[in-house]
Amino acid sequence: MSLPLSVLDLTPVPSGSTGAEALENTLDLARHAERLGYSRVWLAEHHNLPSVASSAPEIMIGQIGRETSTIRIGSGGIMLPNHAPLKVVEWFRVLEGLFPGRVDLGIGRAPGTDQMTALALRRSREAVVGDDFPAQLAELLAYDTGAFPENHPFRSIIAMPQDIPLPPIFLLGSSGYSGHYAAAIGVGFAFAHHINNRDAAEVMKTYRENFQPSEKLARPHAILATSVLCAETDEEAEKLAASIDLSFLRIQRNERAPLPSLEEAAAYQPTLEEQARIRANRARFTIGSPQTVKARILELAEETQADEVMLTTSIHSHAARVRSYELIAEAFGLV
């Protein structure tokens, strides 16, 4: 059986372009992903980052749904602490009603932003510093099943449309917390290898070993999300990756800007200390020719026993980004 591959899109904003163009690029990439044979495309939720336009996945999922017909569409993810559980259930019941059998609800517990922006989103310092994710998730599930306790104040509230089920749920995480929780409640799990490249194998193994079947999912389903950049040759891929390196350094310096161009990257001369940090950061990426990238993806899938690998690529050139996914699809025989 071939390894399913999927797409995680952060809607990157290249320097010299606009947010509107970045959103159109996401729609274009989704159309290509469906044509190329990818299993699903998920949209991230991030805020207050000039290099990322993916701030409202619940909207973009619907737009992609209209632009495609077969590929699964979903969130990677909805950052639950930023939203009322009732509203999330309503969003995804509407999406499931519009695109039945195609929608995924990926849920994260991080804010997807800095602390001040999280405060602006949540309107309460207590909500920022507290960790009530289990209670929020339990509330979300109760809206779906109607399983609120007898004396719960929300027991009389019905998430509309009432007759549409909630799509399949995946918990997202870069540590063991979400993996343990996903196993306990019997839902899918997606590990963010593009954030934490060290603990994936152990966390995903623990998820599998502790998985409790549920009405929503009979067997564990573990997705490995990882950063990839593929070009015709290893040398070309390394050249394209220069904008990734400069973007990383800017983020570390808290310099907020769109994704730098190759020209900007070529003009920048990193210090020896910065070069060391770039090399360390590169461990989170798979960069190279189709043969190089395929070998590494298969190695990661074997190490983690992933049921599916989800690829995310954020570089300056949209054409090169689409080409990266094309080359990988050809290498794996997805087309």
C-alpha positions in Angstrom: 0.0 0.0 0.0 1.4 3.4 -1.0 2.0 6.1 1.6 -0.7 8.8 1.6 0.6 12.3 1.3 -1.2 15.5 2.2 -0.7 19.3 2.2 -0.5 21.7 5.2 -0.7 25.3 3.9 0.2 28.4 6.0 -0.6 30.8 3.1 2.8 32.3 2.9 3.1 36.0 2.0 6.2 36.7 -0.2 7.8 40.1 -0.1 6.6 42.2 -3.0 3.2 40.6 -3.0 -0.1 41.2 -1.2 -2.2 39.2 1.3 -4.9 38.9 -1.3 -2.4 37.3 -3.7 -1.3 34.9 -1.0 -4.9 33.8 -0.5 -5.3 33.2 -4.2 -2.1 31.2 -4.2 -3.6 28.9 -1.5 -6.6 28.3 -3.7 -4.3 27.6 -6.6 -2.2 25.2 -4.6 -5.3 23.3 -3.4 -6.5 22.8 -7.0 -3.0 21.5 -7.9 -3.0 19.2 -4.8 -6.2 17.6 -5.9 -5.0 17.1 -9.4 -1.7 15.6 -8.2 -3.4 13.0 -6.0 -2.7 14.4 -2.5 -5.2 13.0 0.1 -6.1 16.2 1.9 -5.2 19.9 2.3 -5.3 21.6 5.7 -5.1 25.3 6.6 -3.3 26.6 9.6 -4.3 29.3 12.0 -1.7 32.0 12.8 -2.1 35.6 13.8 0.0 38.8 13.7 2.6 37.3 11.3 3.2 39.4 8.1 4.7 36.3 6.5 1.5 34.2 7.0 -2.0 35.1 5.8 -3.7 32.0 7.2 -5.6 33.6 10.0 -9.1 32.2 9.3 -9.0 28.6 8.2 -12.7 28.2 8.7 -13.3 30.6 5.8 -10.6 29.3 3.5 -11.8 25.7 3.9 -15.1 26.7 2.4 -13.4 28.5 -0.4 -11.2 25.5 -1.2 -14.2 23.3 -1.0 -15.8 25.2 -3.8 -12.6 25.1 -5.9 -12.2 21.3 -5.6 -14.4 18.2 -5.6 -12.7 15.2 -4.1 -9.7 16.1 -1.9 -10.4 16.2 1.8 -10.2 19.7 3.3 -9.7 20.8 6.9 -8.0 22.8 9.6 -4.5 22.2 10.7 -5.7 23.5 12.9 -8.3 25.5 14.7 -6.6 26.8 17.8 -9.4 26.0 20.3 -8.4 28.4 23.1 -8.9 31.3 20.7 -12.6 30.3 20.0 -15.8 29.4 21.8 -16.4 25.7 21.4 -20.0 26.3 20.3 -18.8 28.5 17.4 -16.3 25.9 16.3 -19.0 23.2 16.2 -21.2 25.5 14.2 -18.5 26.4 11.7 -17.7 22.7 11.0 -21.2 21.5 10.9 -21.9 24.1 8.2 -18.7 23.0 6.3 -19.7 19.4 6.6 -23.2 20.2 5.3 -21.7 22.0 2.3 -19.0 19.4 1.6 -20.2 16.1 3.1 -17.6 13.5 3.8 -14.7 15.7 2.9 -14.1 17.9 6.0 -11.6 17.3 8.8 -11.6 19.3 12.1 -8.0 19.5 13.3 -7.7 21.1 16.7 -4.7 22.7 18.5 -4.2 24.0 22.0 -1.5 26.6 21.2 -2.5 30.2 20.5 -0.8 30.3 17.1 0.6 33.7 18.0 2.4 35.8 20.6 1.0 36.4 24.1 -0.3 39.9 23.5 -2.2 38.9 20.3 -3.6 35.9 22.2 -4.9 38.4 24.8 -6.6 40.4 22.0 -8.2 37.2 20.7 -9.3 35.9 24.0 -10.2 39.2 25.8 -9.0 37.9 29.2 -5.7 37.5 30.8 -7.0 34.5 32.8 -7.8 32.8 29.5 -4.3 33.4 28.2 -2.4 32.0 31.3 -4.9 29.3 32.2 -5.0 25.8 30.6 -8.6 24.7 30.3 -8.1 22.9 27.0 -9.5 19.6 28.3 -12.7 21.4 29.5 -13.0 23.3 26.2 -12.6 20.1 24.2 -15.1 18.2 26.4 -17.6 21.1 25.8 -17.0 20.9 22.0 -17.7 17.1 22.0 -20.8 17.6 24.2 -22.3 20.0 21.7 -21.8 17.3 19.1 -23.2 14.4 21.1 -25.6 16.2 23.4 -23.9 14.6 26.3 -23.8 17.5 28.7 -24.5 16.6 32.4 -28.0 17.1 33.7 -27.2 20.3 35.6 -24.9 21.8 32.9 -25.9 25.4 32.0 -25.3 24.7 28.3 -27.4 21.6 28.2 -30.3 23.3 26.4 -28.1 24.8 23.7 -28.2 23.1 20.3 -25.3 23.7 17.8 -26.9 24.3 14.4 -27.4 22.9 11.9 -28.6 20.2 14.3 -28.9 17.3 11.8 -25.3 17.5 10.5 -22.6 15.6 12.3 -19.2 17.0 13.3 -16.5 16.0 10.9 -13.6 13.6 11.9 -11.5 15.2 14.7 -7.7 15.2 14.8 -5.7 16.7 17.8 -2.6 18.5 16.8 0.6 18.8 18.8 4.4 19.0 19.0 4.7 17.1 22.3 3.2 14.2 24.0 0.2 16.1 25.6 -2.1 16.0 22.5 -1.0 12.5 21.6 -2.0 11.2 25.0 -5.3 13.0 24.9 -6.1 11.9 21.3 -5.5 8.3 22.3 -7.7 8.6 25.4 -10.7 10.0 23.5 -10.3 7.9 20.4 -9.6 10.5 17.7 -6.9 11.1 15.1 -3.5 12.7 15.9 -1.2 14.9 13.9 2.4 15.5 15.1 4.1 18.8 14.1 7.5 17.5 13.1 8.1 20.8 11.4 8.1 22.4 14.9 9.7 19.6 16.9 11.9 17.2 15.0 13.1 15.2 18.0 10.2 13.5 19.7 7.9 12.4 16.8 8.6 8.6 16.9 8.1 8.3 20.7 5.0 10.4 20.8 3.3 8.7 17.8 4.2 5.2 19.3 2.6 6.2 22.6 -0.5 7.4 20.8 -0.9 4.1 19.0 -0.2 2.0 22.1 -2.7 3.9 24.2 -5.4 4.4 21.6 -9.0 3.7 22.8 -11.5 3.0 20.0 -14.4 5.3 19.9 -17.6 5.9 17.8 -15.6 8.4 15.8 -12.6 6.2 15.1 -12.1 2.5 15.4 -8.3 2.5 14.8 -5.5 5.0 15.5 -4.7 7.3 12.6 -1.4 9.2 13.0 -0.3 12.0 10.6 3.3 13.3 10.5 3.4 17.0 9.4 6.9 17.9 8.2 8.6 20.8 6.3 9.7 19.9 2.7 11.3 21.7 -0.2 11.8 19.8 -3.4 13.4 21.0 -6.7 14.8 19.4 -9.8 18.2 19.0 -8.1 19.7 19.1 -4.6 21.6 22.2 -5.7 18.5 24.0 -6.9 16.6 23.1 -3.7 19.4 24.5 -1.6 19.3 27.7 -3.5 15.6 28.1 -3.0 16.0 27.4 0.7 18.0 30.6 1.3 14.8 32.6 1.8 13.8 30.0 4.5 17.1 30.6 6.3 16.8 34.4 6.3 13.1 34.2 7.4 14.1 32.0 10.3 16.8 34.6 11.4 14.3 37.4 11.2 11.7 35.6 13.3 14.4 34.9 15.9 15.1 38.6 16.1 11.4 39.4 16.3 11.6 41.2 12.9 8.2 40.8 11.4 8.2 40.9 7.6 6.9 38.9 4.6 9.0 36.0 3.3 12.2 37.3 1.8 13.1 36.9 -1.8 16.2 35.0 -3.0 17.7 38.4 -3.9 17.2 39.6 -0.3 18.7 36.3 1.0 21.7 36.6 -1.3 22.4 40.1 -0.1 22.4 39.1 3.6 25.7 37.9 5.1 25.0 35.8 8.3 27.5 35.8 11.1 29.2 32.6 12.1 26.8 32.2 15.0 23.8 32.7 12.7 25.2 30.2 10.3 25.3 27.7 13.2 21.7 28.4 14.1 20.6 28.0 10.4 22.3 24.6 10.3 20.5 23.5 13.5 17.2 24.8 12.2 17.6 22.9 8.9 17.2 19.6 10.9 13.5 20.3 10.8 13.4 20.4 7.0 13.8 17.9 4.1 15.4 19.8 1.2 16.6 18.3 -2.0 15.8 16.6 -5.3 12.9 14.2 -5.7 15.1 11.2 -4.9 16.5 12.9 -1.8 13.1 14.0 -0.6 11.4 10.8 -1.2 14.0 8.8 0.6 13.8 11.1 3.6 10.0 11.1 3.7 9.9 7.3 3.6 12.6 7.2 6.4 10.5 9.5 8.6 7.3 7.5 7.9 9.2 4.3 8.9 10.7 5.8 12.0 7.3 7.2 13.2 5.0 4.5 11.7 3.0 7.3 10.3 -0.3 6.4 8.5 0.1 9.6 6.4 2.7 12.3 5.9 1.5 15.9 5.5 3.9 18.3 3.7 4.3 22.0 4.3 6.3 24.2 2.1 6.7 28.0 2.6 9.1 29.7 0.1 9.1 33.0 -1.7 8.2 31.7 -5.2 4.6 30.3 -5.5 5.6 28.6 -8.8 8.5 26.9 -7.1 6.2 25.9 -4.2 3.7 24.3 -6.6 6.6 22.6 -8.5 7.9 21.2 -5.2 4.6 19.4 -4.6 4.5 18.3 -8.3 7.9 16.7 -8.1 7.1 14.9 -4.9 3.8 13.6 -6.3 5.6 12.3 -9.3 8.3 10.6 -7.2 5.7 8.8 -5.1 3.5 8.0 -8.1 0.5 9.9 -6.8 -0.6 11.2 -10.2 
